[in-house]
Amino acid sequence: MLAEELMLAITSISSSKQIMMKEIILHTTWLEWLGVTFSIFQVVLARFNNPKNYLFGIAGITLSLFVMFNSKLYAEFTLNIYYLVMSIYGWLYWQFGQQKHEIEITITNKKEWGVVTGIVLSSFTIFYLALTHITDSDVPIWDSIVSAFAWAGMWLMAKRKLENWILLNISNIISIPLMIHKDLYLYAILSLILFCVAISGYFNWRKILNENNA
């Protein structure tokens, strides 16, 4: 009897998982599938320093703009506009720009941490007020926090600061439950992938930093 009940329980759990997976697939739009697929290709190509990553990034971000807007994630929508502009700039610079030496990787100092704090607080405040007073967002706090840490992380990345990966991963880890809440399961997976990439990026940059300071 115990064995039969155990088998029934396992069968029930397996059946529930299959039903859940079918519901997830049915609720996932073609925009999400394509947007996430292009974004994953962009991440992989960027990891190997392939300039074609910009083209996949442009395609993925363009599709993601529609997804974020339709899901009422307006701060994420604004963030993706910035990503789109920078991807277009990156592609044009690679095609027509002159090669320059990269800025060396360094540690964030106290003054820069002050700027980071200001970016996080001001971005959160601006997004939160805009989302609560202008839009119909149902997740103004989550959406604002994710975007605020992403903006600060991107500022540090532009300055080639090691800690940019930490800020970006705070944004990524908060983004995962937010995307699940919005039934954007593929984007939750994408956020998890970006989280892992950021961990790899942090240790890679730290290795380079240590080699330069040796």
C-alpha positions in Angstrom: 0.0 0.0 0.0 2.8 2.4 1.0 4.6 1.7 -2.3 1.4 2.3 -4.3 0.7 5.6 -2.5 4.3 6.7 -3.1 4.0 5.9 -6.8 0.7 7.8 -7.0 2.3 10.8 -5.3 5.2 10.7 -7.7 2.9 10.4 -10.7 0.8 13.3 -9.4 3.8 15.5 -9.0 5.1 14.6 -12.4 1.7 15.3 -14.0 1.5 18.7 -12.2 4.9 19.7 -13.5 3.9 18.8 -17.0 0.7 20.8 -16.7 2.7 23.7 -15.3 5.2 23.5 -18.2 2.4 23.5 -20.7 0.9 26.6 -19.1 4.2 28.4 -19.2 4.7 27.6 -22.9 1.2 28.6 -23.7 1.6 31.9 -21.9 4.9 32.7 -23.6 4.6 34.9 -26.6 6.7 34.7 -29.8 8.1 38.1 -28.8 9.5 36.6 -25.6 10.9 33.6 -27.3 12.7 35.6 -30.0 13.7 38.4 -27.6 15.3 36.0 -25.1 16.9 33.9 -27.9 18.6 36.9 -29.5 19.7 38.1 -26.0 21.3 34.8 -25.2 23.2 34.8 -28.5 24.3 38.4 -27.6 25.6 37.3 -24.2 27.5 34.3 -25.7 29.1 36.4 -28.5 30.0 39.2 -26.0 31.7 36.6 -23.8 33.9 35.7 -26.7 34.4 39.4 -27.6 32.7 39.0 -31.0 31.5 42.4 -32.2 28.5 40.8 -33.9 27.0 40.6 -30.4 25.8 44.1 -31.0 23.5 43.0 -33.8 21.9 40.3 -31.7 21.6 42.8 -28.8 19.8 45.3 -31.0 17.3 42.7 -32.1 16.8 41.2 -28.7 16.4 44.6 -27.0 14.0 45.9 -29.6 11.7 42.9 -29.0 12.1 43.2 -25.3 10.9 46.8 -25.4 7.5 45.6 -26.5 7.4 42.9 -23.9 8.3 45.2 -21.0 5.8 47.8 -22.1 3.0 45.3 -22.4 3.9 43.9 -19.0 3.8 47.4 -17.5 7.5 47.3 -16.5 8.1 50.9 -17.5 11.4 51.4 -15.7 12.8 48.3 -17.4 11.4 49.7 -20.6 13.4 52.9 -20.1 16.5 50.9 -19.2 16.2 48.9 -22.4 16.0 52.1 -24.5 19.4 53.0 -23.0 20.7 49.5 -23.8 19.4 49.9 -27.4 21.2 53.2 -27.9 24.4 51.9 -26.5 24.2 48.7 -28.7 23.7 50.8 -31.8 26.6 53.1 -30.8 28.8 50.0 -30.1 28.0 48.6 -33.5 28.7 51.8 -35.3 31.9 52.4 -33.4 33.1 48.9 -34.3 32.2 49.5 -37.9 33.5 53.0 -38.4 35.4 54.1 -35.3 39.0 54.3 -34.6 40.4 51.7 -32.2 41.5 53.1 -28.8 43.2 51.6 -25.8 40.7 50.3 -23.1 40.6 52.0 -19.8 42.3 50.0 -17.1 40.2 48.1 -14.6 40.3 49.7 -11.2 38.7 49.6 -7.7 35.8 52.0 -6.9 37.0 54.7 -4.5 35.0 56.4 -1.7 34.1 59.4 -4.0 32.8 57.1 -6.7 30.8 55.0 -4.1 29.2 58.3 -3.2 28.2 58.9 -6.8 26.9 55.3 -7.0 24.7 55.9 -3.9 23.4 59.0 -5.5 22.6 57.3 -8.7 20.8 54.5 -7.0 18.7 56.8 -4.7 17.9 59.4 -7.3 17.1 56.8 -10.0 14.8 54.9 -7.6 13.1 58.1 -6.5 12.5 59.4 -10.1 11.3 56.0 -11.3 9.1 55.4 -8.3 7.4 58.8 -8.5 6.9 58.5 -12.3 5.5 54.9 -12.0 3.1 55.7 -9.2 1.8 59.1 -10.5 2.0 58.8 -14.3 1.7 55.1 -15.2 -0.5 52.2 -14.3 2.4 50.0 -13.0 1.5 47.5 -10.4 5.1 46.8 -9.3 6.6 50.4 -8.9 9.0 49.4 -6.1 10.4 46.3 -7.7 10.7 47.9 -11.1 12.4 51.0 -9.7 14.9 49.0 -7.6 15.9 46.8 -10.5 16.5 49.7 -12.8 18.2 51.9 -10.2 20.9 49.3 -9.5 21.3 48.6 -13.2 21.9 52.3 -14.0 24.5 52.5 -11.2 26.2 49.3 -12.4 26.3 50.6 -16.0 28.0 53.8 -14.8 30.7 51.8 -13.0 31.1 49.6 -16.1 31.7 52.6 -18.3 34.5 53.6 -15.9 35.8 50.0 -15.9 35.3 49.6 -12.2 35.4 46.0 -10.8 32.4 46.5 -8.6 30.1 47.1 -11.6 29.4 43.4 -11.6 28.1 43.5 -8.0 25.6 46.3 -8.8 24.5 44.6 -11.9 24.0 41.3 -10.1 21.9 43.0 -7.4 19.7 44.1 -10.3 19.7 40.6 -11.8 18.8 38.8 -8.6 15.8 41.1 -7.9 14.7 40.9 -11.5 14.3 37.1 -11.4 11.2 37.0 -9.0 9.9 40.2 -10.7 9.9 38.4 -14.1 8.2 35.3 -12.6 5.6 37.5 -11.0 4.9 39.0 -14.4 4.7 35.5 -16.0 7.8 36.3 -18.0 9.5 33.0 -17.3 12.0 33.1 -20.2 13.2 36.6 -19.0 13.5 35.1 -15.5 15.8 32.5 -17.0 17.7 35.2 -19.0 18.2 37.2 -15.7 19.6 34.0 -14.1 22.0 33.6 -17.1 23.1 37.2 -16.8 23.6 36.6 -13.0 26.0 33.8 -13.8 27.8 35.8 -16.5 28.3 38.7 -14.1 29.8 36.3 -11.5 32.2 35.1 -14.2 32.9 38.7 -15.3 33.7 39.7 -11.7 36.3 37.0 -11.2 37.7 37.6 -14.7 38.1 41.3 -14.1 39.6 40.7 -10.6 42.2 38.4 -12.2 43.1 41.0 -14.8 43.3 43.7 -12.0 45.6 41.5 -9.9 47.8 40.8 -12.9 48.1 44.5 -13.7 49.0 45.3 -10.1 51.5 42.5 -9.8 
